[in-house]
Amino acid sequence: MVHESAKRTVTKAVIPAAGLGTRFLPATKAMPKEMLPVVDKPAIQYVVEEAAAAGMHDVLIITGRNKGNLSNHFDGVPELELSLERKGDDERLERVQEASELADVHFLRQGQPLGLGHAVGRAHMHVGDDSFAVLLGDDLIDVRDPLLTRMIDVHDARQATVVALMEVPPEAIHLYGCAAVEATDEADVVRVTQLVEKPSAAEAPSNLAVIGRYVLRPEIFGQLERLEPGRGGEYQLTDALNALADGGGEAPVYGVIFRGRRYDTGDRADWIKANLLLGVDHEELGPELRSWVIGFADRLRAADRD
């Protein structure tokens, strides 16, 4: 532990959003996957809201080609706002203005799709020599189960890089990066000793999967600069984190074990599930959707019996 005066305050967030979204084609042929709606907001807005709720009002989104809709979404739309104001539609006006008032949102082109490590490295000039958070848009964290604030607390207390971990069934660990860990004096905090990318169930050192939230110290940039390209010519953030976990930096790597609600929007089936799971809890749509889901489940069960 370090003295209170040595603590950092994490005020900047980086959201990599340069992926092509090929799993959602043809829906993403002309629209970024981050703009796919989850209930009544694009997925990217949930992520920016999460960053803002954790005290990060300076948000850098790393984009690529054909991502202009992202910047448009976080801009004001005076003609639409004026139209809604004249109609007296205050509720929709508030929803439209909400996205542009969440945070100071900046955009930077990745240039070439060379992997998550490359995208994070592009943020160096923006975040400077401060710690910062990275949020991946495929993972939506339920607002009722805060994760980032806990990760920042651990970062501040231990002055270390922090990754988010979640227990998954052994048969699913091959879909994730997996962490080898040691226990600490806190039940939800572990020290990460190694990260293994997408291991088989037999090779996995634990059932703790790395999910898309990181609080990184600026020393990550030195590791990223030294990386050699991996599979597909891409630079992997996992490799840089592994170097830190192996003692290559000034501080170790810790993991916060998250046991709250997480919605994976990384593929089509999980995106549909996320819409249903969030939809049934929606203040306005929830009652109708819950009734419909129960009736639909009854019809499916009846069909299975026939």
Buried (B, 14 or more C-beta within 10 A) or exposed (E): EEEEEEEBEBBBBBBBBBBBBEEBEEBBEEBBBBBBEBBEBBBBBBBBBBBBBBBBBBBBBBBBEBBEBBEEBBEEBEEEBEBBEEEEEEEEBEEBBEBBEBBEBBBBEBEEBBBBBBBBBBBBEBBEEEBBBBBBBBBBBBEEEBBBEBBBBBBBBBBBBBBBBBEBEEEEBBEBBBBBBEEBEEEEBBBBBBBBBBBEEEEBBBBBBBBBBBBBBBBBBBBBEEBEBBEEEBBBBBBBBBBBBBEBBEBBBBBBBBEEBBBBBBEEEBBEBBBEBBBBBBEEBBEEBBEEEEEEEEEEEEEEEE
